[in-house]
Amino acid sequence: MRDQAYAVGMLLLEVDPNLVVAGWVPLIILILMFVAVYFLYRNMRKHVSRIDSNLPSAEDVRLGRVPVGYEASARDASGQQRAAAVSPKSPDV
């Protein structure tokens, strides 16, 4: 029984190597994928370069060593500094 299943499977997988060719479609798809990855990489670099580099480290935040009045710089699309909304502090009682 097992030998018969193996023989049927091999018959189904038997393909004439002269008929199988890669063609131009896979090449075009591969080139389009490389172009898409290139543009995604460029866009990622642009967004990463806009990250504010003088943020406190995670350890400083965890230990409470963040400077008083620290506010992350907020810039609009034109690069101008925006006024950050400051929440009123509760009075010490």
C-alpha positions as CSV (number, residue, x, y, z in Angstrom):
1,M,0.0,0.0,0.0
2,R,2.8,2.4,1.0
3,D,4.7,1.6,-2.2
4,Q,1.7,2.4,-4.3
5,A,1.2,5.8,-2.7
6,Y,4.9,6.5,-3.2
7,A,4.6,5.6,-6.9
8,V,1.5,7.7,-7.4
9,G,3.2,10.7,-5.7
10,M,6.3,10.3,-7.9
11,L,4.1,10.2,-11.0
12,L,2.4,13.5,-10.0
13,L,5.7,15.2,-9.4
14,E,7.3,14.1,-12.6
15,V,7.6,17.2,-14.8
16,D,9.5,17.6,-18.1
17,P,12.4,20.0,-17.3
18,N,12.3,21.4,-20.8
19,L,8.8,22.8,-20.1
20,V,9.6,24.5,-16.8
21,V,11.1,28.0,-17.2
22,A,11.3,30.9,-14.8
23,G,10.1,33.6,-17.2
24,W,10.1,37.3,-16.9
25,V,7.2,37.7,-14.5
26,P,9.1,36.5,-11.4
27,L,12.0,38.8,-12.3
28,I,9.8,41.8,-12.6
29,I,8.1,41.0,-9.3
30,L,11.5,40.7,-7.6
31,I,12.7,44.1,-9.1
32,L,9.4,45.7,-7.9
33,M,10.0,44.3,-4.4
34,F,13.5,45.7,-4.3
35,V,12.2,49.1,-5.4
36,A,9.5,49.0,-2.7
37,V,12.1,48.0,0.0
38,Y,14.4,50.9,-1.1
39,F,11.6,53.5,-0.8
40,L,10.5,52.1,2.6
41,Y,14.1,52.3,3.8
42,R,14.4,55.9,2.7
43,N,11.2,56.8,4.4
44,M,12.3,55.1,7.6
45,R,15.6,57.0,7.6
46,K,13.8,60.3,7.2
47,H,11.5,59.6,10.2
48,V,14.3,58.2,12.4
49,S,16.3,61.4,11.8
50,R,13.4,63.4,13.2
51,I,13.5,61.7,16.6
52,D,14.5,64.0,19.4
53,S,17.9,62.7,20.6
54,N,18.0,64.5,24.0
55,L,15.3,62.4,25.7
56,P,16.0,61.1,29.2
57,S,17.0,57.4,29.4
58,A,14.6,54.8,30.6
59,E,16.7,54.3,33.8
60,D,16.5,58.1,34.5
61,V,12.8,58.0,34.2
62,R,12.5,54.9,36.3
63,L,14.6,56.4,39.1
64,G,12.9,59.8,38.9
65,R,16.0,61.7,37.8
66,V,14.1,63.6,35.0
67,P,14.8,67.3,35.3
68,V,11.9,69.3,36.7
69,G,9.9,71.1,34.0
70,Y,11.3,68.7,31.3
71,E,9.1,68.7,28.3
72,A,9.8,66.9,25.1
73,S,10.3,69.3,22.2
74,A,7.3,69.4,19.9
75,R,7.8,70.5,16.4
76,D,5.2,70.9,13.7
77,A,5.7,69.9,10.1
78,S,7.6,73.1,9.2
79,G,10.1,72.5,12.0
80,Q,8.9,75.4,14.2
81,Q,8.7,75.0,17.9
82,R,5.1,74.5,19.1
83,A,3.9,75.7,22.5
84,A,3.3,72.6,24.6
85,A,0.2,72.4,26.6
86,V,1.1,72.6,30.3
87,S,-1.3,71.0,32.7
88,P,-1.8,73.0,35.9
89,K,0.0,71.6,38.9
90,S,-1.9,70.7,42.0
91,P,-0.9,72.8,45.0
92,D,1.1,71.0,47.7
93,V,-1.1,70.6,50.7
